[in-house]
Amino acid sequence: MGWVSLVTLDDKVYPNIMKEFYKDLILSPGSGITCLVRNKRLKITRDLILSILHLEDCDLRIYSSKTIPHLEGYNPAEACSRVMGKHFKEARRLSSNQLTIPCCVLHNIISHIIVPRKGHLDEVNHFDVFLLDSILVGRKLDFPYIMLHHMNTVHRGHRPMALPYGMIVTKIFQHHQISFGDEVVFSAKPTDTIDIRTLRRMKIIKQDGQWVAQSKVFDDESDPSTLPFEGGEDMDEDSPPPSPPRPRSHRPLSSSSGFNEDHFNFLNGRLDSLISTVDGL
């Protein structure tokens, strides 16, 4: 997808300026976002985000906060089969504990970094499935388009505590030479970047040469009292919680008949690569 820079960001977050940024945010289709920060009118465009994050340009622009994305050739049922494997037929409500192991890791990245949200992060919504499937089949998407529209979704939700893309917004402030002065500042949370800690939080281990889920319990190390919350707007906080985790077991990373074997091997190899960077493992 060309999104490596997104999961390797390491910058500060300025919660008070973030609130100001989202308070006056206006999305103009085709021209990006404008907002007022420190009495300075900022304009955030696709090209600016591409430049700041060193992303490649892409023409496929799709975003959906609640409904199934519409794209010629995209079949939601087939996508679910690919991302959920053998758990697809028994799934009444999509949950991350029904995903294949690679997709569990990818969904963790999506829900914390690509389309951040608050609420029940184990829930897999329609756009999550689309993003997961896009990664598996090599369907490249325009991240700046997704980001700008997700920002607008958060703004329209009138939830100032749910402020996504904190580190990216910091880079936008730096580009526009916004002074931070003595502003309150927070460091990145463990969930804001992807490294060996990600697999440890998810209790994914290697057993007999295969990556397996040691437990379905997902540990979020973020401090709930820390602001701004790196979340979004897609999840309903009042929705019932997902099904409880299954008993502790080792679920092997496996592919279904609809799962591209090349992508399966690639993702398995990526997990190997991530683990191998840490001494003593």
Phi and psi in degrees as GROMACS dihedral restraints (atoms count N, CA, C in turn):
[ dihedral_restraints ]
;  ai    aj    ak    al  type     phi  dphi    fc
    3     4     5     6     1    73.9    20    10
    4     5     6     7     1    26.7    20    10
    6     7     8     9     1  -107.6    20    10
    7     8     9    10     1    20.6    20    10
    9    10    11    12     1   -57.2    20    10
   10    11    12    13     1   -39.3    20    10
   12    13    14    15     1   -62.1    20    10
   13    14    15    16     1   -25.2    20    10
   15    16    17    18     1   -68.7    20    10
   16    17    18    19     1   -37.2    20    10
   18    19    20    21     1   -93.1    20    10
   19    20    21    22     1     2.5    20    10
   21    22    23    24     1  -118.3    20    10
   22    23    24    25     1     9.3    20    10
   24    25    26    27     1   -62.9    20    10
   25    26    27    28     1   143.4    20    10
   27    28    29    30     1  -147.0    20    10
   28    29    30    31     1    92.2    20    10
   30    31    32    33     1  -142.3    20    10
   31    32    33    34     1   176.1    20    10
   33    34    35    36     1   -86.9    20    10
   34    35    36    37     1   164.3    20    10
   36    37    38    39     1  -128.1    20    10
   37    38    39    40     1   134.3    20    10
   39    40    41    42     1  -113.8    20    10
   40    41    42    43     1    94.7    20    10
   42    43    44    45     1   -60.7    20    10
   43    44    45    46     1   -40.1    20    10
   45    46    47    48     1   -68.2    20    10
   46    47    48    49     1   -41.2    20    10
   48    49    50    51     1   -69.7    20    10
   49    50    51    52     1   -32.6    20    10
   51    52    53    54     1   -59.7    20    10
   52    53    54    55     1   -44.0    20    10
   54    55    56    57     1   -61.5    20    10
   55    56    57    58     1   -40.9    20    10
   57    58    59    60     1   -64.2    20    10
   58    59    60    61     1   -40.1    20    10
   60    61    62    63     1   -59.9    20    10
   61    62    63    64     1   -47.7    20    10
   63    64    65    66     1   -77.9    20    10
   64    65    66    67     1   -22.9    20    10
   66    67    68    69     1   -64.6    20    10
   67    68    69    70     1   -38.3    20    10
   69    70    71    72     1  -111.8    20    10
   70    71    72    73     1    21.9    20    10
   72    73    74    75     1   -72.9    20    10
   73    74    75    76     1   134.2    20    10
   75    76    77    78     1  -132.3    20    10
   76    77    78    79     1   124.7    20    10
   78    79    80    81     1   -98.0    20    10
   79    80    81    82     1   123.9    20    10
   81    82    83    84     1  -112.3    20    10
   82    83    84    85     1   111.0    20    10
   84    85    86    87     1   -51.6    20    10
   85    86    87    88     1   128.7    20    10
   87    88    89    90     1    88.5    20    10
   88    89    90    91     1   -16.5    20    10
   90    91    92    93     1  -124.5    20    10
   91    92    93    94     1    -4.0    20    10
   93    94    95    96     1    97.0    20    10
   94    95    96    97     1  -155.1    20    10
   96    97    98    99     1  -114.5    20    10
   97    98    99   100     1   142.4    20    10
   99   100   101   102     1  -121.5    20    10
  100   101   102   103     1   148.7    20    10
  102   103   104   105     1  -157.1    20    10
  103   104   105   106     1   162.8    20    10
  105   106   107   108     1  -110.2    20    10
  106   107   108   109     1   118.2    20    10
  108   109   110   111     1  -131.6    20    10
  109   110   111   112     1   122.6    20    10
  111   112   113   114     1    53.3    20    10
  112   113   114   115     1    43.8    20    10
  114   115   116   117     1    61.9    20    10
  115   116   117   118     1    22.6    20    10
  117   118   119   120     1  -123.3    20    10
  118   119   120   121     1   126.2    20    10
  120   121   122   123     1   -80.1    20    10
  121   122   123   124     1   119.9    20    10
  123   124   125   126     1  -105.0    20    10
  124   125   126   127     1   146.3    20    10
  126   127   128   129     1  -123.4    20    10
  127   128   129   130     1   124.7    20    10
  129   130   131   132     1  -115.6    20    10
  130   131   132   133     1   114.1    20    10
  132   133   134   135     1  -112.4    20    10
  133   134   135   136     1   168.7    20    10
  135   136   137   138     1   -57.2    20    10
  136   137   138   139     1   -46.5    20    10
  138   139   140   141     1   -60.9    20    10
  139   140   141   142     1   -37.5    20    10
  141   142   143   144     1   -64.6    20    10
  142   143   144   145     1   -44.6    20    10
  144   145   146   147     1   -65.0    20    10
  145   146   147   148     1   -41.6    20    10
  147   148   149   150     1   -57.9    20    10
  148   149   150   151     1   -42.5    20    10
  150   151   152   153     1   -69.4    20    10
  151   152   153   154     1   -46.2    20    10
  153   154   155   156     1   -62.8    20    10
  154   155   156   157     1   -40.3    20    10
  156   157   158   159     1   -96.6    20    10
  157   158   159   160     1    -0.8    20    10
  159   160   161   162     1    57.2    20    10
  160   161   162   163     1    48.8    20    10
  162   163   164   165     1  -100.3    20    10
  163   164   165   166     1   152.9    20    10
  165   166   167   168     1   -83.2    20    10
  166   167   168   169     1   148.4    20    10
  168   169   170   171     1   -71.6    20    10
  169   170   171   172     1   149.5    20    10
  171   172   173   174     1  -148.8    20    10
  172   173   174   175     1   140.1    20    10
  174   175   176   177     1   -92.7    20    10
  175   176   177   178     1   -10.3    20    10
  177   178   179   180     1   -85.8    20    10
  178   179   180   181     1   102.9    20    10
  180   181   182   183     1  -114.7    20    10
  181   182   183   184     1   107.1    20    10
  183   184   185   186     1  -139.2    20    10
  184   185   186   187     1   135.9    20    10
  186   187   188   189     1  -148.9    20    10
  187   188   189   190     1   139.2    20    10
  189   190   191   192     1  -147.1    20    10
  190   191   192   193     1   126.5    20    10
  192   193   194   195     1   -88.3    20    10
  193   194   195   196     1   -24.8    20    10
  195   196   197   198     1  -140.1    20    10
  196   197   198   199     1   -26.1    20    10
  198   199   200   201     1  -101.8    20    10
  199   200   201   202     1   169.2    20    10
  201   202   203   204     1   -70.5    20    10
  202   203   204   205     1   126.5    20    10
  204   205   206   207     1   -62.1    20    10
  205   206   207   208     1   142.5    20    10
  207   208   209   210     1  -107.6    20    10
  208   209   210   211     1   119.2    20    10
  210   211   212   213     1  -150.2    20    10
  211   212   213   214     1   132.2    20    10
  213   214   215   216     1   -58.0    20    10
  214   215   216   217     1   127.5    20    10
  216   217   218   219     1    92.1    20    10
  217   218   219   220     1    -9.4    20    10
  219   220   221   222     1   -89.8    20    10
  220   221   222   223     1   121.7    20    10
  222   223   224   225     1  -113.7    20    10
  223   224   225   226     1   110.0    20    10
  225   226   227   228     1   -55.9    20    10
  226   227   228   229     1   -39.0    20    10
  228   229   230   231     1   -66.1    20    10
  229   230   231   232     1   -43.1    20    10
  231   232   233   234     1   -65.5    20    10
  232   233   234   235     1   -36.7    20    10
  234   235   236   237     1   -63.3    20    10
  235   236   237   238     1   -44.4    20    10
  237   238   239   240     1   -60.8    20    10
  238   239   240   241     1   -39.2    20    10
  240   241   242   243     1   -62.7    20    10
  241   242   243   244     1   -39.0    20    10
  243   244   245   246     1   -68.9    20    10
  244   245   246   247     1   -42.4    20    10
  246   247   248   249     1   -84.3    20    10
  247   248   249   250     1   -20.7    20    10
  249   250   251   252     1  -106.9    20    10
  250   251   252   253     1   -15.4    20    10
  252   253   254   255     1    60.3    20    10
  253   254   255   256     1  -133.4    20    10
  255   256   257   258     1   -68.4    20    10
  256   257   258   259     1   -15.3    20    10
  258   259   260   261     1   -83.3    20    10
  259   260   261   262     1    -5.2    20    10
  261   262   263   264     1   -61.7    20    10
  262   263   264   265     1   -47.9    20    10
  264   265   266   267     1   -64.9    20    10
  265   266   267   268     1   -31.2    20    10
  267   268   269   270     1   -89.3    20    10
  268   269   270   271     1    -0.4    20    10
  270   271   272   273     1   -85.8    20    10
  271   272   273   274     1   119.3    20    10
  273   274   275   276     1   -97.2    20    10
  274   275   276   277     1   -33.8    20    10
  276   277   278   279     1  -132.0    20    10
  277   278   279   280     1   126.0    20    10
  279   280   281   282     1   -70.7    20    10
  280   281   282   283     1   127.6    20    10
  282   283   284   285     1  -138.1    20    10
  283   284   285   286     1   150.0    20    10
  285   286   287   288     1   -62.7    20    10
  286   287   288   289     1   -23.1    20    10
  288   289   290   291     1   -76.3    20    10
  289   290   291   292     1    -0.5    20    10
  291   292   293   294     1  -104.0    20    10
  292   293   294   295     1    -1.1    20    10
  294   295   296   297     1   -82.1    20    10
  295   296   297   298     1   157.9    20    10
  297   298   299   300     1   -64.1    20    10
  298   299   300   301     1   159.9    20    10
  300   301   302   303     1   -57.5    20    10
  301   302   303   304     1   -47.3    20    10
  303   304   305   306     1   -58.1    20    10
  304   305   306   307     1   -39.9    20    10
  306   307   308   309     1   -72.0    20    10
  307   308   309   310     1   -27.9    20    10
  309   310   311   312     1   -60.2    20    10
  310   311   312   313     1   -46.0    20    10
  312   313   314   315     1   -65.0    20    10
  313   314   315   316     1   -44.0    20    10
  315   316   317   318     1   -63.8    20    10
  316   317   318   319     1   -38.8    20    10
  318   319   320   321     1   -66.3    20    10
  319   320   321   322     1   -34.8    20    10
  321   322   323   324     1   -60.5    20    10
  322   323   324   325     1   -41.6    20    10
  324   325   326   327     1   -65.5    20    10
  325   326   327   328     1   -43.6    20    10
  327   328   329   330     1   -62.0    20    10
  328   329   330   331     1   -48.0    20    10
  330   331   332   333     1   -74.8    20    10
  331   332   333   334     1   -17.6    20    10
  333   334   335   336     1  -104.4    20    10
  334   335   336   337     1   -27.6    20    10
  336   337   338   339     1  -124.8    20    10
  337   338   339   340     1   -49.8    20    10
  339   340   341   342     1   -74.4    20    10
  340   341   342   343     1   -52.5    20    10
  342   343   344   345     1  -130.0    20    10
  343   344   345   346     1    75.3    20    10
  345   346   347   348     1   -61.6    20    10
  346   347   348   349     1   144.8    20    10
  348   349   350   351     1  -150.0    20    10
  349   350   351   352     1   168.6    20    10
  351   352   353   354     1  -115.9    20    10
  352   353   354   355     1   169.9    20    10
  354   355   356   357     1   105.6    20    10
  355   356   357   358     1  -143.2    20    10
  357   358   359   360     1   -86.2    20    10
  358   359   360   361     1    96.1    20    10
  360   361   362   363     1   -71.9    20    10
  361   362   363   364     1   -13.1    20    10
  363   364   365   366     1   -74.7    20    10
  364   365   366   367     1   -18.4    20    10
  366   367   368   369     1   -72.7    20    10
  367   368   369   370     1   137.6    20    10
  369   370   371   372     1  -110.0    20    10
  370   371   372   373     1   110.8    20    10
  372   373   374   375     1   -90.5    20    10
  373   374   375   376     1   179.4    20    10
  375   376   377   378     1   -60.6    20    10
  376   377   378   379     1   -41.1    20    10
  378   379   380   381     1   -71.7    20    10
  379   380   381   382     1   -32.1    20    10
  381   382   383   384     1   -58.5    20    10
  382   383   384   385     1   -46.8    20    10
  384   385   386   387     1   -60.3    20    10
  385   386   387   388     1   -43.3    20    10
  387   388   389   390     1   -61.8    20    10
  388   389   390   391     1   -43.9    20    10
  390   391   392   393     1   -65.0    20    10
  391   392   393   394     1   -44.8    20    10
  393   394   395   396     1   -59.5    20    10
  394   395   396   397     1   -46.8    20    10
  396   397   398   399     1   -64.0    20    10
  397   398   399   400     1   -37.8    20    10
  399   400   401   402     1   -62.0    20    10
  400   401   402   403     1   -40.4    20    10
  402   403   404   405     1   -65.0    20    10
  403   404   405   406     1   -42.4    20    10
  405   406   407   408     1   -67.2    20    10
  406   407   408   409     1   -39.4    20    10
  408   409   410   411     1   -95.5    20    10
  409   410   411   412     1    -1.0    20    10
  411   412   413   414     1    79.2    20    10
  412   413   414   415     1    28.6    20    10
  414   415   416   417     1   -87.6    20    10
  415   416   417   418     1   102.9    20    10
  417   418   419   420     1   -77.8    20    10
  418   419   420   421     1   132.0    20    10
  420   421   422   423     1  -116.6    20    10
  421   422   423   424     1   158.5    20    10
  423   424   425   426     1   -85.2    20    10
  424   425   426   427     1   101.8    20    10
  426   427   428   429     1   -65.2    20    10
  427   428   429   430     1   -43.5    20    10
  429   430   431   432     1   -54.9    20    10
  430   431   432   433     1   -37.9    20    10
  432   433   434   435     1   -63.1    20    10
  433   434   435   436     1   -45.6    20    10
  435   436   437   438     1   -60.7    20    10
  436   437   438   439     1   -46.1    20    10
  438   439   440   441     1   -62.4    20    10
  439   440   441   442     1   -48.5    20    10
  441   442   443   444     1   -61.3    20    10
  442   443   444   445     1   -41.6    20    10
  444   445   446   447     1   -73.8    20    10
  445   446   447   448     1   -32.3    20    10
  447   448   449   450     1   -69.7    20    10
  448   449   450   451     1   -37.8    20    10
  450   451   452   453     1   -58.0    20    10
  451   452   453   454     1   -43.6    20    10
  453   454   455   456     1   -65.5    20    10
  454   455   456   457     1   -37.7    20    10
  456   457   458   459     1   -61.0    20    10
  457   458   459   460     1   -43.5    20    10
  459   460   461   462     1   -63.3    20    10
  460   461   462   463     1   -45.2    20    10
  462   463   464   465     1   -60.7    20    10
  463   464   465   466     1   -44.3    20    10
  465   466   467   468     1   -69.9    20    10
  466   467   468   469     1   -18.9    20    10
  468   469   470   471     1   -79.1    20    10
  469   470   471   472     1    -7.7    20    10
  471   472   473   474     1    55.3    20    10
  472   473   474   475     1    43.3    20    10
  474   475   476   477     1  -123.7    20    10
  475   476   477   478     1    84.3    20    10
  477   478   479   480     1   -63.2    20    10
  478   479   480   481     1   -14.4    20    10
  480   481   482   483     1   -82.7    20    10
  481   482   483   484     1   -15.7    20    10
  483   484   485   486     1  -101.1    20    10
  484   485   486   487     1    84.3    20    10
  486   487   488   489     1  -115.3    20    10
  487   488   489   490     1   102.9    20    10
  489   490   491   492     1   -83.2    20    10
  490   491   492   493     1   168.8    20    10
  492   493   494   495     1    61.6    20    10
  493   494   495   496     1    39.3    20    10
  495   496   497   498     1   -54.8    20    10
  496   497   498   499     1   -47.8    20    10
  498   499   500   501     1   -70.5    20    10
  499   500   501   502     1   -33.4    20    10
  501   502   503   504     1   -67.7    20    10
  502   503   504   505     1   -41.6    20    10
  504   505   506   507     1   -62.9    20    10
  505   506   507   508     1   -36.4    20    10
  507   508   509   510     1   -58.9    20    10
  508   509   510   511     1   -42.3    20    10
  510   511   512   513     1   -65.7    20    10
  511   512   513   514     1   -33.9    20    10
  513   514   515   516     1   -65.6    20    10
  514   515   516   517     1   -43.3    20    10
  516   517   518   519     1   -59.4    20    10
  517   518   519   520     1   -44.1    20    10
  519   520   521   522     1   -62.4    20    10
  520   521   522   523     1   -40.1    20    10
  522   523   524   525     1   -61.3    20    10
  523   524   525   526     1   -39.3    20    10
  525   526   527   528     1   -89.2    20    10
  526   527   528   529     1     7.9    20    10
  528   529   530   531     1    57.3    20    10
  529   530   531   532     1    44.2    20    10
  531   532   533   534     1   -77.7    20    10
  532   533   534   535     1   129.9    20    10
  534   535   536   537     1   -79.4    20    10
  535   536   537   538     1   130.3    20    10
  537   538   539   540     1   -89.6    20    10
  538   539   540   541     1   -25.4    20    10
  540   541   542   543     1    50.8    20    10
  541   542   543   544     1  -128.1    20    10
  543   544   545   546     1  -100.3    20    10
  544   545   546   547     1    29.2    20    10
  546   547   548   549     1   -62.0    20    10
  547   548   549   550     1   148.6    20    10
  549   550   551   552     1   -61.7    20    10
  550   551   552   553     1   136.2    20    10
  552   553   554   555     1  -135.1    20    10
  553   554   555   556     1   142.2    20    10
  555   556   557   558     1  -122.4    20    10
  556   557   558   559     1   148.7    20    10
  558   559   560   561     1   -83.9    20    10
  559   560   561   562     1   164.7    20    10
  561   562   563   564     1   -62.3    20    10
  562   563   564   565     1   142.0    20    10
  564   565   566   567     1   -80.8    20    10
  565   566   567   568     1   159.8    20    10
  567   568   569   570     1   -55.8    20    10
  568   569   570   571     1   -31.6    20    10
  570   571   572   573     1   -79.8    20    10
  571   572   573   574     1    -6.7    20    10
  573   574   575   576     1   -81.2    20    10
  574   575   576   577     1   -14.0    20    10
  576   577   578   579     1  -132.3    20    10
  577   578   579   580     1   161.3    20    10
  579   580   581   582     1  -111.7    20    10
  580   581   582   583     1   120.7    20    10
  582   583   584   585     1  -153.3    20    10
  583   584   585   586     1  -162.6    20    10
  585   586   587   588     1   -60.2    20    10
  586   587   588   589     1   -28.7    20    10
  588   589   590   591     1   -64.2    20    10
  589   590   591   592     1   -27.9    20    10
  591   592   593   594     1   -59.8    20    10
  592   593   594   595     1   -47.7    20    10
  594   595   596   597     1   -67.3    20    10
  595   596   597   598     1   -35.6    20    10
  597   598   599   600     1   -65.9    20    10
  598   599   600   601     1   -42.5    20    10
  600   601   602   603     1   -62.0    20    10
  601   602   603   604     1   -36.1    20    10
  603   604   605   606     1   -84.3    20    10
  604   605   606   607     1    -2.2    20    10
  606   607   608   609     1    56.5    20    10
  607   608   609   610     1    46.8    20    10
  609   610   611   612     1  -101.5    20    10
  610   611   612   613     1   124.3    20    10
  612   613   614   615     1  -129.1    20    10
  613   614   615   616     1   167.5    20    10
  615   616   617   618     1  -104.3    20    10
  616   617   618   619     1   127.7    20    10
  618   619   620   621     1  -137.5    20    10
  619   620   621   622     1   123.4    20    10
  621   622   623   624     1    54.4    20    10
  622   623   624   625     1    40.1    20    10
  624   625   626   627     1    80.6    20    10
  625   626   627   628     1     2.4    20    10
  627   628   629   630     1  -121.9    20    10
  628   629   630   631     1   147.1    20    10
  630   631   632   633     1   -81.2    20    10
  631   632   633   634     1   128.6    20    10
  633   634   635   636     1  -132.8    20    10
  634   635   636   637     1   155.8    20    10
  636   637   638   639     1   -88.8    20    10
  637   638   639   640     1   112.8    20    10
  639   640   641   642     1   -70.9    20    10
  640   641   642   643     1   -29.9    20    10
  642   643   644   645     1  -155.9    20    10
  643   644   645   646     1   157.6    20    10
  645   646   647   648     1   -91.2    20    10
  646   647   648   649     1     1.0    20    10
  648   649   650   651     1   -79.9    20    10
  649   650   651   652     1   121.7    20    10
  651   652   653   654     1   -98.9    20    10
  652   653   654   655     1   124.5    20    10
  654   655   656   657     1   -98.6    20    10
  655   656   657   658     1   118.4    20    10
  657   658   659   660     1   -99.6    20    10
  658   659   660   661     1   112.9    20    10
  660   661   662   663     1   -81.3    20    10
  661   662   663   664     1    -0.4    20    10
  663   664   665   666     1   -69.2    20    10
  664   665   666   667     1   148.1    20    10
  666   667   668   669     1   -85.7    20    10
  667   668   669   670     1   116.0    20    10
  669   670   671   672     1   -62.6    20    10
  670   671   672   673     1   -18.1    20    10
  672   673   674   675     1   -85.7    20    10
  673   674   675   676     1    -5.8    20    10
  675   676   677   678     1   -82.7    20    10
  676   677   678   679     1   135.1    20    10
  678   679   680   681     1  -118.9    20    10
  679   680   681   682     1   150.6    20    10
  681   682   683   684     1   -82.2    20    10
  682   683   684   685     1   153.1    20    10
  684   685   686   687     1   -71.3    20    10
  685   686   687   688     1   128.7    20    10
  687   688   689   690     1   -81.3    20    10
  688   689   690   691     1    67.6    20    10
  690   691   692   693     1  -135.4    20    10
  691   692   693   694     1   179.7    20    10
  693   694   695   696     1  -131.4    20    10
  694   695   696   697     1  -146.0    20    10
  696   697   698   699     1  -126.2    20    10
  697   698   699   700     1    -8.7    20    10
  699   700   701   702     1   -70.0    20    10
  700   701   702   703     1   -28.6    20    10
  702   703   704   705     1   -93.8    20    10
  703   704   705   706     1   140.7    20    10
  705   706   707   708     1   -89.0    20    10
  706   707   708   709     1   119.3    20    10
  708   709   710   711     1   -64.5    20    10
  709   710   711   712     1   -22.1    20    10
  711   712   713   714     1   -90.3    20    10
  712   713   714   715     1    -2.4    20    10
  714   715   716   717     1   -69.6    20    10
  715   716   717   718     1   150.7    20    10
  717   718   719   720     1   -64.5    20    10
  718   719   720   721     1   149.0    20    10
  720   721   722   723     1   -67.9    20    10
  721   722   723   724     1   156.6    20    10
  723   724   725   726     1   -66.3    20    10
  724   725   726   727     1   168.6    20    10
  726   727   728   729     1   -56.8    20    10
  727   728   729   730     1   145.8    20    10
  729   730   731   732     1   -63.5    20    10
  730   731   732   733     1   153.3    20    10
  732   733   734   735     1   -59.5    20    10
  733   734   735   736     1   148.5    20    10
  735   736   737   738     1   -75.7    20    10
  736   737   738   739     1   163.9    20    10
  738   739   740   741     1   -56.3    20    10
  739   740   741   742     1   152.1    20    10
  741   742   743   744     1   -53.9    20    10
  742   743   744   745     1   128.4    20    10
  744   745   746   747     1  -157.2    20    10
  745   746   747   748     1   170.4    20    10
  747   748   749   750     1  -110.3    20    10
  748   749   750   751     1   108.0    20    10
  750   751   752   753     1  -100.4    20    10
  751   752   753   754     1   117.4    20    10
  753   754   755   756     1   -70.1    20    10
  754   755   756   757     1   151.0    20    10
  756   757   758   759     1   -72.8    20    10
  757   758   759   760     1   114.9    20    10
  759   760   761   762     1  -138.2    20    10
  760   761   762   763     1   158.9    20    10
  762   763   764   765     1  -108.7    20    10
  763   764   765   766     1   151.5    20    10
  765   766   767   768     1   -96.6    20    10
  766   767   768   769     1   177.2    20    10
  768   769   770   771     1   -63.9    20    10
  769   770   771   772     1   -24.4    20    10
  771   772   773   774     1   -94.5    20    10
  772   773   774   775     1     3.0    20    10
  774   775   776   777     1   -93.4    20    10
  775   776   777   778     1   128.4    20    10
  777   778   779   780     1   -65.2    20    10
  778   779   780   781     1   118.1    20    10
  780   781   782   783     1   -63.4    20    10
  781   782   783   784     1   -34.6    20    10
  783   784   785   786     1   -63.3    20    10
  784   785   786   787     1   -42.6    20    10
  786   787   788   789     1   -68.9    20    10
  787   788   789   790     1   -35.1    20    10
  789   790   791   792     1   -60.0    20    10
  790   791   792   793     1   -49.7    20    10
  792   793   794   795     1   -64.9    20    10
  793   794   795   796     1   -37.1    20    10
  795   796   797   798     1   -62.9    20    10
  796   797   798   799     1   -47.7    20    10
  798   799   800   801     1   -65.9    20    10
  799   800   801   802     1   -39.8    20    10
  801   802   803   804     1   -61.4    20    10
  802   803   804   805     1   -40.9    20    10
  804   805   806   807     1   -65.5    20    10
  805   806   807   808     1   -35.3    20    10
  807   808   809   810     1   -64.9    20    10
  808   809   810   811     1   -38.0    20    10
  810   811   812   813     1   -65.1    20    10
  811   812   813   814     1   -40.7    20    10
  813   814   815   816     1   -59.1    20    10
  814   815   816   817     1   -44.3    20    10
  816   817   818   819     1   -62.9    20    10
  817   818   819   820     1   -41.0    20    10
  819   820   821   822     1   -63.6    20    10
  820   821   822   823     1   -44.6    20    10
  822   823   824   825     1   -65.8    20    10
  823   824   825   826     1   -39.7    20    10
  825   826   827   828     1   -66.6    20    10
  826   827   828   829     1   -15.0    20    10
  828   829   830   831     1   -79.0    20    10
  829   830   831   832     1    -9.0    20    10
  831   832   833   834     1  -105.7    20    10
  832   833   834   835     1   124.8    20    10
  834   835   836   837     1   -63.3    20    10
  835   836   837   838     1   142.4    20    10
  837   838   839   840     1    86.9    20    10
  838   839   840   841     1     3.1    20    10
